[in-house]
Amino acid sequence: MSGPLRLALAAMVATIAAAMSLSAVFASDGWVIPVVGAVVLVSGSCALIRWSPLPSLLEPLTAALAVLVWVTWLYARPESRLGVIPTGAAFSRLRVLAQSGGTDIRKLPPPVPTHQGLVLIAVLAVAGVALLVDLMTVTLRRSALAGLPLLATFTVCAATSRHGVSVFAFAAAAAGYLLLLFADSRERVSRWGSAMGAGNARPAPTRSAEHELSSAPASLGRRVGAAAIGISVIVPLAVPGMHSGFRGHGGGGPGNGNNSVTTIDPIVSVDRELASNLDAPVLSYQTTAQAPGYLRMTSLDNFSAGSFTASSLNAPISARVTNGLGVPAPSQHQFTTTVSVANNIAFRWLPMPTTATSVSVPGDWRYDQTTATTFSASDTTQGLHYSVVSSPDLPKPAQLAHAPAAIDGAPAADLAHPNIDPQVRTLTNQVTAGANSRYDAALDIQRYLTSSRFTYKLDPPVAPGNEDALAFFLLHSRAGFCQQYSTAMAVMARLVGIPSRVAVGFTAGTQQQNGTWLVTTHDAHAWPELYFPNYGWLAFEPTPRGDGQAVTPSYARAVPNQAGAKSGSTPPSTAPDSTQTPGANLGNHREDGSSGGAGANGSAGKGGSVFGDTLWLLALAIIVVLLLAPAGSRQLTRRRRLLQLHGVHAPPSVAWAELRDSAIDAGAPWSDGASPRQAATALAGWLGAALDVSEPLARLTHAEEVDRYAEHPAGAPASLPADLRALRGALRRRRDRRQGVRALLLPPSTLGRFNARWSRIAQTLDDVRPTRRRIVFRHRSS
């Protein structure tokens, strides 16, 4: 087998090994054959071009054609000629699939199903990586640099997956890269021919001691390999929002400051748990309420790209739940709920009954009034036991029907509805055409979504191409689960002027024989919350869930347009009754009437995550320190030497070392292997017209020679500091502006010293390797 073919095979294996990280992204193995086939075709097409007399510039073109034929045969066979020759219809089919895959990437949480569009994107991406690795390894002979696209493949999968990639995938990727380096090293060494055997005049076979001494490429490969593998593990741990390369649970920070926590989108968690076939216990609780309601974790109020996302949670130390929630009870009825979370469930949000007034929980948990969320940056719910006191908030339908029309206390972001399909606006206007109030409009929307037009389905169809997902759900498929229904009602409510958001948590669960309630992963739920002046945020239930877990609140069961009509009575007062505290429900309406919402006028919208900002500032400070380190080191070294020269019995070697560094920084020729007189001659020739320094240079050179070679050195002359000062001035005058800036910011003398130290460290690491036995085949006479 020829050397280039051996390298091509190694590059192919390394790419396939790195692609095994996709097992953390996809829910099944339907991607394996398409991706592996693309890698094989790319490597094979490039090998054919190298074997033929055609120029190597055609390798990317032939690889692209091979991948095009492959994806055409996989996904557009009916629209192509002979199943592999793409036509216009085939290109259209592939484009639609790619657009569908892009939509799935934005909407679906990993692990994602092996939809054709998603697999098509994976095939194209890995094929591009295979082409880069092949070109760097075989054509450019830069196998060490080929680790960069391989590392990118692994890192993207590790960052995208919720729990990172498996240990097997990591080991496969690392082994593939090391195999690539070994093949390249073997190819370089084999160019020198076979090694000679020992103890026999007959040459030994090639395998005898072929790699007993490490070549420079092998050393470079080991260094870059160790760096790449280390980065693949460290980077996901150091970058905020990324996960480690191994499966497991992460920790948090100390939690004594204004920490916020960046976690997986809660709506993504609900999506995954409902779609999972595993019905695992999440928590159990006991409550004094006869009919417990939902357990709420947090809310999503940012609407963009067709979906709701969570805002950053920020709470100072004073917002710890041990200091109280600051939420008045909206009614005289209070219930106590004691919760025990499973040992394998780790949330950053605390599941609580709605309208909680106090919480007793160990750890650093803080309450965000804007979103009515109890969260922690350092603790999780894993194995947690806590109790919550809550008060039901159940206003009368007549009161809501006559609520003030002015929107007070709701963040402006909760009314935002960018890029809504015009057909959705038209549908909303039709559904709420007969509403006399915002409350009536909310009931109209809820009644429309729970009608027989819609179907509850855990695996709803995905909107094709670039079609808007919300419009596809409302106008075409009319099938989905709580995520689609809560999003639809929240958006339609905003279109008629009702502030809205999506709450995420769990339904009440199932009551056990011992009186406790059990909540499992299939009880994960999302529902809309609508804001009404004087009454705050109220939950509605538009999801037609058929298992009896979805419960519509009593105030949301009224008939639209009749909620406020009472025969023989005057319209009720717009003020709440004595049991209702305005804006107290869910604890997110502040007593001073300000919103404080993220993205509006609150601190979250202005300051963002303090914890995240601190990390970025720390990273920026580290970068600045690293950039200034060479200049600072050079300045400190020069100051130390000058102080030595003004002392008693200063050795001439100090002045000579400073002259050396100054000459190198100025761009003058200097060789550390030359004698002082040779170095001075070269420096004098470079200075040229600066004849005023010939005498200082001669005195300094003579002093260095005497100090080096004399049996009894006489010491440094008194003129040594002045001579050095004159020479440094001449060097500054001789260099140009670019060299001056480089000498100030990135002095070559200091950088060279850093490189020398790093080379010694790397060489030490290269020397620490197992001793390989020398294999010698001796000729045995018959």
Secondary structure in CASP SS format (residue, H / E / C, confidence):
PFRMAT SS
TARGET T0000
AUTHOR 0000-0000-0000
METHOD secondary structure of the structure
MODEL  1
M C 1.00
S C 1.00
G H 1.00
P H 1.00
L H 1.00
R H 1.00
L H 1.00
A H 1.00
L H 1.00
A H 1.00
A H 1.00
M H 1.00
V H 1.00
A H 1.00
T H 1.00
I H 1.00
A H 1.00
A H 1.00
A H 1.00
M H 1.00
S H 1.00
L H 1.00
S H 1.00
A H 1.00
V C 1.00
F E 1.00
A C 1.00
S C 1.00
D C 1.00
G C 1.00
W C 1.00
V H 1.00
I H 1.00
P H 1.00
V H 1.00
V H 1.00
G H 1.00
A H 1.00
V H 1.00
V H 1.00
L H 1.00
V H 1.00
S H 1.00
G H 1.00
S H 1.00
C H 1.00
A H 1.00
L H 1.00
I H 1.00
R H 1.00
W H 1.00
S C 1.00
P C 1.00
L C 1.00
P C 1.00
S H 1.00
L H 1.00
L H 1.00
E H 1.00
P H 1.00
L H 1.00
T H 1.00
A H 1.00
A H 1.00
L H 1.00
A H 1.00
V H 1.00
L H 1.00
V H 1.00
W H 1.00
V H 1.00
T H 1.00
W H 1.00
L H 1.00
Y H 1.00
A C 1.00
R C 1.00
P C 1.00
E C 1.00
S C 1.00
R E 1.00
L C 1.00
G C 1.00
V C 1.00
I E 1.00
P C 1.00
T C 1.00
G H 1.00
A H 1.00
A H 1.00
F H 1.00
S H 1.00
R H 1.00
L H 1.00
R H 1.00
V H 1.00
L H 1.00
A H 1.00
Q H 1.00
S H 1.00
G H 1.00
G H 1.00
T H 1.00
D H 1.00
I H 1.00
R H 1.00
K H 1.00
L C 1.00
P C 1.00
P C 1.00
P C 1.00
V E 1.00
P C 1.00
T C 1.00
H C 1.00
Q H 1.00
G H 1.00
L H 1.00
V H 1.00
L H 1.00
I H 1.00
A H 1.00
V H 1.00
L H 1.00
A H 1.00
V H 1.00
A H 1.00
G H 1.00
V H 1.00
A H 1.00
L H 1.00
L H 1.00
V H 1.00
D H 1.00
L H 1.00
M H 1.00
T H 1.00
V H 1.00
T H 1.00
L C 1.00
R C 1.00
R C 1.00
S C 1.00
A C 1.00
L C 1.00
A C 1.00
G H 1.00
L H 1.00
P H 1.00
L H 1.00
L H 1.00
A H 1.00
T H 1.00
F H 1.00
T H 1.00
V H 1.00
C H 1.00
A H 1.00
A H 1.00
T H 1.00
S C 1.00
R C 1.00
H C 1.00
G C 1.00
V C 1.00
S C 1.00
V H 1.00
F H 1.00
A H 1.00
F H 1.00
A H 1.00
A H 1.00
A H 1.00
A H 1.00
A H 1.00
G H 1.00
Y H 1.00
L H 1.00
L H 1.00
L H 1.00
L H 1.00
F H 1.00
A H 1.00
D H 1.00
S H 1.00
R H 1.00
E H 1.00
R H 1.00
V H 1.00
S H 1.00
R C 1.00
W C 1.00
G C 1.00
S C 1.00
A C 1.00
M C 1.00
G C 1.00
A C 1.00
G C 1.00
N C 1.00
A C 1.00
R C 1.00
P C 1.00
A C 1.00
P C 1.00
T C 1.00
R C 1.00
S C 1.00
A C 1.00
E C 1.00
H C 1.00
E C 1.00
L C 1.00
S C 1.00
S C 1.00
A H 1.00
P H 1.00
A H 1.00
S H 1.00
L H 1.00
G H 1.00
R H 1.00
R H 1.00
V H 1.00
G H 1.00
A H 1.00
A H 1.00
A H 1.00
I H 1.00
G H 1.00
I H 1.00
S H 1.00
V H 1.00
I H 1.00
V H 1.00
P H 1.00
L H 1.00
A H 1.00
V C 1.00
P C 1.00
G C 1.00
M C 1.00
H C 1.00
S C 1.00
G C 1.00
F C 1.00
R C 1.00
G C 1.00
H C 1.00
G C 1.00
G C 1.00
G C 1.00
G C 1.00
P C 1.00
G C 1.00
N C 1.00
G C 1.00
N C 1.00
N C 1.00
S C 1.00
V C 1.00
T C 1.00
T C 1.00
I C 1.00
D C 1.00
P H 1.00
I H 1.00
V H 1.00
S H 1.00
V H 1.00
D H 1.00
R H 1.00
E H 1.00
L H 1.00
A H 1.00
S C 1.00
N C 1.00
L C 1.00
D C 1.00
A C 1.00
P E 1.00
V E 1.00
L E 1.00
S E 1.00
Y E 1.00
Q E 1.00
T E 1.00
T C 1.00
A C 1.00
Q C 1.00
A C 1.00
P C 1.00
G C 1.00
Y C 1.00
L E 1.00
R E 1.00
M E 1.00
T E 1.00
S E 1.00
L E 1.00
D C 1.00
N E 1.00
F E 1.00
S E 1.00
A C 1.00
G C 1.00
S E 1.00
F E 1.00
T E 1.00
A C 1.00
S C 1.00
S C 1.00
L C 1.00
N C 1.00
A C 1.00
P C 1.00
I H 1.00
S H 1.00
A H 1.00
R E 1.00
V H 1.00
T H 1.00
N H 1.00
G C 1.00
L C 1.00
G C 1.00
V C 1.00
P C 1.00
A C 1.00
P C 1.00
S C 1.00
Q C 1.00
H C 1.00
Q C 1.00
F E 1.00
T E 1.00
T E 1.00
T E 1.00
V E 1.00
S E 1.00
V E 1.00
A C 1.00
N C 1.00
N C 1.00
I C 1.00
A C 1.00
F C 1.00
R C 1.00
W E 1.00
L C 1.00
P C 1.00
M E 1.00
P E 1.00
T C 1.00
T C 1.00
A E 1.00
T E 1.00
S E 1.00
V E 1.00
S E 1.00
V C 1.00
P C 1.00
G C 1.00
D C 1.00
W C 1.00
R E 1.00
Y E 1.00
D E 1.00
Q C 1.00
T C 1.00
T C 1.00
A C 1.00
T E 1.00
T E 1.00
F E 1.00
S C 1.00
A C 1.00
S C 1.00
D C 1.00
T C 1.00
T C 1.00
Q C 1.00
G C 1.00
L C 1.00
H E 1.00
Y E 1.00
S E 1.00
V E 1.00
V E 1.00
S E 1.00
S C 1.00
P C 1.00
D C 1.00
L C 1.00
P C 1.00
K C 1.00
P H 1.00
A H 1.00
Q H 1.00
L H 1.00
A H 1.00
H C 1.00
A C 1.00
P C 1.00
A C 1.00
A C 1.00
I C 1.00
D C 1.00
G C 1.00
A C 1.00
P C 1.00
A H 1.00
A H 1.00
D H 1.00
L H 1.00
A C 1.00
H C 1.00
P C 1.00
N C 1.00
I C 1.00
D C 1.00
P H 1.00
Q H 1.00
V H 1.00
R H 1.00
T H 1.00
L H 1.00
T H 1.00
N H 1.00
Q H 1.00
V H 1.00
T C 1.00
A C 1.00
G C 1.00
A C 1.00
N C 1.00
S C 1.00
R H 1.00
Y H 1.00
D H 1.00
A H 1.00
A H 1.00
L H 1.00
D H 1.00
I H 1.00
Q H 1.00
R H 1.00
Y H 1.00
L H 1.00
T C 1.00
S C 1.00
S C 1.00
R C 1.00
F C 1.00
T E 1.00
Y E 1.00
K C 1.00
L C 1.00
D C 1.00
P C 1.00
P C 1.00
V C 1.00
A C 1.00
P C 1.00
G C 1.00
N C 1.00
E C 1.00
D C 1.00
A H 1.00
L H 1.00
A H 1.00
F H 1.00
F H 1.00
L H 1.00
L H 1.00
H H 1.00
S H 1.00
R C 1.00
A E 1.00
G E 1.00
F C 1.00
C H 1.00
Q H 1.00
Q H 1.00
Y H 1.00
S H 1.00
T H 1.00
A H 1.00
M H 1.00
A H 1.00
V H 1.00
M H 1.00
A H 1.00
R H 1.00
L H 1.00
V C 1.00
G C 1.00
I C 1.00
P C 1.00
S E 1.00
R E 1.00
V E 1.00
A E 1.00
V E 1.00
G E 1.00
F E 1.00
T C 1.00
A C 1.00
G C 1.00
T E 1.00
Q E 1.00
Q C 1.00
Q C 1.00
N C 1.00
G C 1.00
T C 1.00
W E 1.00
L E 1.00
V E 1.00
T E 1.00
T H 1.00
H H 1.00
D H 1.00
A E 1.00
H E 1.00
A E 1.00
W E 1.00
P E 1.00
E E 1.00
L E 1.00
Y E 1.00
F E 1.00
P C 1.00
N C 1.00
Y C 1.00
G E 1.00
W E 1.00
L E 1.00
A E 1.00
F C 1.00
E C 1.00
P C 1.00
T C 1.00
P C 1.00
R C 1.00
G C 1.00
D C 1.00
G C 1.00
Q C 1.00
A C 1.00
V C 1.00
T C 1.00
P C 1.00
S H 1.00
Y H 1.00
A H 1.00
R C 1.00
A C 1.00
V C 1.00
P C 1.00
N C 1.00
Q C 1.00
A C 1.00
G C 1.00
A C 1.00
K C 1.00
S C 1.00
G C 1.00
S C 1.00
T C 1.00
P C 1.00
P C 1.00
S C 1.00
T C 1.00
A C 1.00
P C 1.00
D C 1.00
S C 1.00
T C 1.00
Q C 1.00
T C 1.00
P C 1.00
G C 1.00
A C 1.00
N H 1.00
L H 1.00
G H 1.00
N C 1.00
H C 1.00
R C 1.00
E C 1.00
D C 1.00
G C 1.00
S C 1.00
S C 1.00
G C 1.00
G C 1.00
A C 1.00
G C 1.00
A C 1.00
N C 1.00
G C 1.00
S H 1.00
A H 1.00
G H 1.00
K H 1.00
G H 1.00
G C 1.00
S C 1.00
V H 1.00
F H 1.00
G H 1.00
D H 1.00
T H 1.00
L H 1.00
W H 1.00
L H 1.00
L H 1.00
A H 1.00
L H 1.00
A H 1.00
I H 1.00
I H 1.00
V H 1.00
V H 1.00
L H 1.00
L H 1.00
L H 1.00
A H 1.00
P H 1.00
A H 1.00
G H 1.00
S H 1.00
R H 1.00
Q H 1.00
L H 1.00
T H 1.00
R H 1.00
R H 1.00
R H 1.00
R H 1.00
L H 1.00
L H 1.00
Q H 1.00
L H 1.00
H C 1.00
G C 1.00
V C 1.00
H C 1.00
A C 1.00
P C 1.00
P H 1.00
S H 1.00
V H 1.00
A H 1.00
W H 1.00
A H 1.00
E H 1.00
L H 1.00
R H 1.00
D H 1.00
S H 1.00
A H 1.00
I H 1.00
D H 1.00
A H 1.00
G C 1.00
A C 1.00
P C 1.00
W C 1.00
S C 1.00
D C 1.00
G C 1.00
A C 1.00
S C 1.00
P H 1.00
R H 1.00
Q H 1.00
A H 1.00
A H 1.00
T H 1.00
A H 1.00
L H 1.00
A H 1.00
G H 1.00
W H 1.00
L H 1.00
G C 1.00
A C 1.00
A C 1.00
L H 1.00
D H 1.00
V H 1.00
S H 1.00
E H 1.00
P H 1.00
L H 1.00
A H 1.00
R H 1.00
L H 1.00
T H 1.00
H H 1.00
A H 1.00
E H 1.00
E H 1.00
V H 1.00
D H 1.00
R H 1.00
Y H 1.00
A C 1.00
E C 1.00
H C 1.00
P C 1.00
A C 1.00
G C 1.00
A C 1.00
P C 1.00
A C 1.00
S C 1.00
L H 1.00
P H 1.00
A H 1.00
D H 1.00
L H 1.00
R H 1.00
A H 1.00
L H 1.00
R H 1.00
G H 1.00
A H 1.00
L H 1.00
R H 1.00
R H 1.00
R H 1.00
R C 1.00
D C 1.00
R H 1.00
R H 1.00
Q H 1.00
G H 1.00
V H 1.00
R H 1.00
A H 1.00
L H 1.00
L H 1.00
L C 1.00
P C 1.00
P H 1.00
S H 1.00
T H 1.00
L H 1.00
G H 1.00
R H 1.00
F H 1.00
N H 1.00
A H 1.00
R H 1.00
W H 1.00
S H 1.00
R H 1.00
I H 1.00
A H 1.00
Q H 1.00
T H 1.00
L H 1.00
D H 1.00
D H 1.00
V C 1.00
R C 1.00
P C 1.00
T C 1.00
R C 1.00
R C 1.00
R C 1.00
I C 1.00
V C 1.00
F C 1.00
R C 1.00
H C 1.00
R C 1.00
S C 1.00
S C 1.00
END
